[in-house]
Amino acid sequence: MTTSNYFYPKWNVPANIKSIQTQRQSGSSNGCFSSFNLSYDVGDDPESVRRNLLTLNSILPSNPYWLNQIHENIALELPCDKNLLNADASYTMQNKVVCAVRTADCLPILLTNVNGDFVAAIHAGWRSLASGIIENTLNKINSKSEIIAWLGPSIGEYYYEVGKQVFDVFTQNDPDSKYGFKKLPSNKYLLNLPKIALAKLRNKGITQLFGAGVDELFCTYRDNDLFYSHRKEGVTGRMASLIWIDS
């Protein structure tokens, strides 16, 4: 189901698991932040952001725990001290605690399991993905039942050109990551974030996979009318991917 400023991810999860992906329309922000920007940290008018967050919070069971995303591999269990949110993933086993990540080209990943007894949200930019944010999050959760993953909107492969240093960081940590790159002339590469993330998830034994790279064709750069893209716009807003247990 889609509304003007968010949609529900399409994945086969237990009925007690709720998730939302926001889009950029029908909010209060103007100009390059138009219009449903959810971050105070990108230069938008604070009052516009406040109104957007109030709109979002009105459909949630509690205010989200907004991470200070630092492009590393730290995963935090919620609830926790809101002054200690320097991380790129959060997870919880508690009811009505909302895990959330904000993106504008980076890959959001939502996780739960067939029992519906945990949820997690991962911010997989290239640095956090290369340094093991998926693996660290899964190791911390240590689920005893089958995990389900949904990959949300991120920049598409054909728009994400990177240098050899990015290729080297990935392949030094995980040689199989080379399959997520396409070589270009002049020592450049096209990076496919969903492809690498899916390989990492499969390597951890996860087979229930949905969203980008599986059954959705998201691209924040191409579909800039729906999603924010930092690579395309430079100064722009942020979307959110949110998940919680509701039972």
C-alpha positions as CSV (number, residue, x, y, z in Angstrom):
1,M,0.0,0.0,0.0
2,T,1.3,3.5,-0.9
3,T,0.3,6.9,0.4
4,S,1.7,10.3,-0.7
5,N,4.6,10.3,1.8
6,Y,5.2,6.6,2.7
7,F,4.5,3.1,1.6
8,Y,4.4,-0.3,3.3
9,P,7.3,-2.7,2.3
10,K,6.1,-5.8,0.5
11,W,7.5,-8.8,2.4
12,N,6.2,-11.9,4.0
13,V,6.5,-11.2,7.8
14,P,4.4,-12.2,10.8
15,A,1.3,-10.1,11.4
16,N,2.9,-8.4,14.5
17,I,5.7,-6.9,12.5
18,K,5.0,-3.4,11.2
19,S,7.2,-1.4,8.8
20,I,7.1,1.8,6.8
21,Q,9.3,3.4,4.1
22,T,8.8,7.2,3.8
23,Q,9.0,9.1,0.5
24,R,9.7,12.7,-0.2
25,Q,6.2,14.1,-1.1
26,S,3.4,15.8,0.9
27,G,5.5,17.4,3.6
28,S,6.2,20.9,4.9
29,S,9.7,21.4,3.7
30,N,10.5,23.6,0.7
31,G,13.2,24.1,-2.0
32,C,15.8,21.3,-2.2
33,F,14.3,19.7,0.9
34,S,10.9,19.4,-0.7
35,S,8.9,18.2,1.0
36,F,8.9,15.4,3.6
37,N,12.4,15.8,4.9
38,L,12.9,14.0,8.3
39,S,16.4,15.3,9.3
40,Y,17.4,18.4,11.2
41,D,21.0,18.0,10.2
42,V,20.9,18.9,6.5
43,G,20.1,22.6,6.6
44,D,16.3,22.5,6.4
45,D,14.1,24.9,8.3
46,P,13.7,23.3,11.8
47,E,10.0,24.1,12.0
48,S,9.3,22.3,8.7
49,V,11.2,19.3,10.0
50,R,9.3,19.4,13.2
51,R,6.0,19.3,11.4
52,N,7.1,16.5,9.2
53,L,8.2,14.4,12.2
54,L,4.9,15.1,13.9
55,T,3.1,13.8,10.8
56,L,5.3,10.6,10.9
57,N,5.0,10.1,14.6
58,S,1.2,10.2,14.4
59,I,1.2,6.8,12.7
60,L,3.8,5.2,14.9
61,P,3.4,3.5,18.3
62,S,6.2,5.6,19.8
63,N,8.8,8.2,18.7
64,P,11.6,6.4,16.8
65,Y,15.1,6.1,18.1
66,W,17.0,8.2,15.6
67,L,20.6,7.1,15.2
68,N,23.6,9.4,14.8
69,Q,24.7,7.4,11.7
70,I,28.5,7.4,11.6
71,H,29.2,5.1,8.7
72,E,30.7,2.4,10.8
73,N,29.7,-1.2,11.9
74,I,28.1,-0.5,15.3
75,A,24.7,-2.0,16.1
76,L,22.8,-1.0,19.3
77,E,20.1,-2.8,21.2
78,L,17.0,-0.6,22.0
79,P,15.8,0.9,24.2
80,C,18.9,2.7,25.2
81,D,20.1,6.1,26.4
82,K,19.2,8.5,23.7
83,N,22.5,10.3,24.2
84,L,24.4,7.1,23.1
85,L,23.0,6.6,19.6
86,N,26.2,6.7,17.6
87,A,25.6,3.6,15.4
88,D,24.5,2.5,12.0
89,A,22.0,-0.2,13.1
90,S,19.5,-0.8,15.9
91,Y,17.5,-3.8,17.0
92,T,15.0,-4.6,19.7
93,M,13.0,-7.5,21.1
94,Q,10.6,-5.2,22.8
95,N,7.1,-4.2,21.8
96,K,6.3,-0.9,20.2
97,V,10.0,0.3,20.2
98,V,10.7,1.8,16.8
99,C,14.0,1.1,15.0
100,A,14.7,3.6,12.2
101,V,17.4,4.7,9.8
102,R,17.6,7.7,7.5
103,T,18.9,7.6,4.0
104,A,19.3,9.6,0.7
105,D,21.2,7.0,-1.5
106,C,22.6,4.6,1.2
107,L,20.8,1.3,1.4
108,P,18.3,0.7,4.3
109,I,17.8,-2.9,5.4
110,L,15.0,-4.1,7.7
111,L,15.1,-7.4,9.5
112,T,12.9,-9.7,11.5
113,N,12.4,-13.5,11.8
114,V,9.6,-16.0,11.3
115,N,8.7,-15.8,15.0
116,G,8.4,-12.0,14.9
117,D,10.4,-11.8,18.1
118,F,12.9,-9.1,17.0
119,V,13.2,-6.3,14.5
120,A,16.2,-4.4,13.2
121,A,17.0,-1.4,10.9
122,I,20.4,-1.1,9.2
123,H,22.0,1.9,7.5
124,A,24.2,0.3,4.8
125,G,26.2,3.0,3.2
126,W,29.3,1.8,1.4
127,R,31.6,2.3,4.4
128,S,29.3,0.5,6.9
129,L,28.6,-2.2,4.4
130,A,32.3,-2.8,3.8
131,S,33.1,-2.8,7.5
132,G,30.6,-5.5,8.4
133,I,27.4,-3.7,9.6
134,I,25.2,-6.6,8.4
135,E,27.4,-9.3,10.0
136,N,27.8,-7.4,13.3
137,T,24.0,-6.8,13.5
138,L,23.1,-10.4,12.9
139,N,25.8,-11.7,15.3
140,K,24.4,-9.4,18.0
141,I,20.8,-10.5,17.5
142,N,21.7,-14.2,17.3
143,S,18.3,-15.2,16.2
144,K,17.3,-18.8,16.8
145,S,14.7,-18.8,14.0
146,E,14.8,-18.0,10.3
147,I,15.5,-14.4,9.5
148,I,13.6,-12.3,6.9
149,A,15.2,-9.2,5.2
150,W,13.8,-6.3,3.2
151,L,16.1,-4.0,1.2
152,G,14.8,-0.5,0.6
153,P,15.5,2.3,-1.9
154,S,19.1,3.2,-2.6
155,I,21.1,4.6,-5.5
156,G,21.1,2.2,-8.5
157,E,24.3,0.6,-9.9
158,Y,24.3,2.7,-13.1
159,Y,24.4,6.0,-11.2
160,Y,26.9,5.0,-8.4
161,E,30.4,5.5,-9.8
162,V,33.2,5.1,-7.3
163,G,37.0,5.1,-7.3
164,K,39.4,2.2,-6.9
165,Q,39.9,2.9,-3.2
166,V,36.3,1.9,-2.6
167,F,36.7,-1.3,-4.5
168,D,39.9,-2.0,-2.5
169,V,38.2,-1.5,0.8
170,F,35.5,-3.9,0.0
171,T,37.6,-6.6,-1.5
172,Q,40.3,-6.5,1.2
173,N,37.7,-7.3,3.8
174,D,35.6,-9.6,1.6
175,P,37.1,-10.8,-1.8
176,D,33.7,-11.9,-3.0
177,S,32.5,-8.3,-2.9
178,K,34.2,-7.9,-6.3
179,Y,31.0,-9.3,-7.9
180,G,29.2,-6.2,-6.8
181,F,31.4,-3.9,-9.0
182,K,31.6,-3.3,-12.7
183,K,34.9,-2.0,-14.0
184,L,34.8,1.3,-16.0
185,P,37.6,3.0,-18.0
186,S,40.0,5.2,-16.1
187,N,40.1,3.1,-12.9
188,K,36.5,3.7,-12.0
189,Y,33.8,1.3,-10.9
190,L,30.0,1.1,-10.7
191,L,28.9,-0.1,-7.3
192,N,25.8,-2.2,-6.7
193,L,25.0,-1.9,-3.0
194,P,22.0,-4.2,-3.0
195,K,23.9,-7.0,-4.8
196,I,26.7,-6.9,-2.1
197,A,24.2,-6.7,0.7
198,L,22.2,-9.7,-0.7
199,A,25.4,-11.7,-0.9
200,K,26.3,-10.9,2.7
201,L,22.8,-11.9,3.9
202,R,22.9,-15.1,1.9
203,N,26.3,-15.9,3.4
204,K,24.7,-15.7,6.8
205,G,22.1,-18.2,5.8
206,I,19.2,-15.8,5.0
207,T,17.1,-16.9,2.1
208,Q,13.9,-15.0,2.7
209,L,14.9,-11.8,0.9
210,F,12.7,-9.0,-0.4
211,G,12.9,-5.6,-1.9
212,A,15.8,-4.0,-3.9
213,G,17.7,-6.5,-6.0
214,V,15.1,-9.2,-5.5
215,D,11.6,-8.1,-6.5
216,E,11.8,-4.3,-6.5
217,L,13.6,-1.9,-8.8
218,F,14.2,1.0,-6.4
219,C,16.7,3.8,-7.4
220,T,16.9,7.0,-5.5
221,Y,18.9,8.7,-8.2
222,R,16.6,7.7,-11.1
223,D,13.3,8.1,-9.1
224,N,14.2,11.4,-7.6
225,D,10.6,12.6,-7.6
226,L,9.9,9.9,-5.0
227,F,13.2,9.7,-3.1
228,Y,16.0,11.9,-1.9
229,S,19.4,11.4,-3.6
230,H,22.5,13.1,-2.2
231,R,24.5,12.0,-5.2
232,K,22.1,13.7,-7.6
233,E,21.1,16.8,-5.6
234,G,24.0,17.5,-3.2
235,V,22.0,19.4,-0.5
236,T,18.8,17.5,0.0
237,G,16.5,15.8,2.6
238,R,16.4,12.4,4.2
239,M,13.9,9.5,4.1
240,A,13.3,7.0,6.8
241,S,12.9,3.2,7.0
242,L,11.1,2.1,10.2
243,I,10.2,-1.1,11.8
244,W,8.6,-2.3,15.1
245,I,6.9,-5.1,16.9
246,D,3.2,-4.5,17.5
247,S,1.6,-7.3,19.6
